[in-house]
Amino acid sequence: GTPVTPRPPTAKQTVWCVPKDGVSDASLQANLDYACGQGIDCGPIQAGGACFTPNTVAAHAAYAMNLLYQTAGRNPWNCEFSQTATLTTKDPS
């Protein structure tokens, strides 16, 4: 028979947690407040922070939601946010 060559392990794909399209600013603000209340560092999205620009609720919520997802263990349930978030392999930054 033909020898079977084992395939090399695939690199773990990087995944981000981002807001779904069409989510209201009010929902995004609630997600932002919730995520920043969980002990993550939201300093970079405060005025003067490295990720403050663009200064939009959507951009700040995306930062906080993804940081909480990454910090909490990258489990699908860490990217729920009342069904206003989704996982993506496309770098949002």
N, C-alpha and C positions, 0 to 999 in steps of 0.2 A: 504494500500500500504506500501511498504518498504520505510523507511525514507532515504532521500538522504543526504549523508555526503559530504559537500563541500571539494574539494581537497585543500590542503594547497598551497599557491602561490609558484611557482617554483622560485628558485634563478635565477637571471639574469645570463645567461651564459657569461663567459668571452670570448671575441673575440679579436683577434689580426689582424693587417694589415701587411701582409708580401709580399715580392716580389714573383712573379710567377716564377716557374722553367724555366730555359733557357733564362732569361732576360740578355742582354749583360751588361758588366761592365759600358759601356758608358751610357746606359739608367739608370742604378742604380746610377751612379755618378750624373747624371742630377736630379734624384729624391732626392738624398742626398742634393745637393746644393739647390734645391727648398724648401725642407722641413726645412732645417736649416735657410733658408731665411725668414721663416714665423714667426719667433719670439720664436720658441721652444728652449729649452736648449740642445745644441749639445755638451756641455762641456764634458760629460761622454765618448764620442767617440773621443775626441781629445787625442793626445799623453799624456800618464800619467793618463788619465781618467779611471774611474771604468769599463767602457764597451769598452775600446780601443781594447782589445784582444777578439776575433781574429781580427787582423788588416787586414781585407779584405773589399773591397768596398761593397760586398754583406751584410756582417754583420753590417757595419756602416749604410748602406742604410736601412736595415730592422729596425734597432733601430730608425732612424729618421722618417721613414715612419709610423711606429707604434705610435711613440710619437705624431706626428702631427695628426694622426687619433684619438687617445685618447683625445688629447687636443681640437680638433675641434668639438667634440660632438658625436663621434662614429657613424656617419651616413654612410651608404654604399657609398655615393658619396665622403666621406672623404678618401676613400681607392681606388681611381681610378688610379692616377699617369699614365695617358695616357694608361690605360689598361695593365699596367705592374705589378699590385698588386692584391692580393686576400685576402679575409677574411678567417680566420681559427680559430677553437676552440682548436687547439693543441698549447700548450705553446712553442714558438720558442726558449726560452732562455735555 
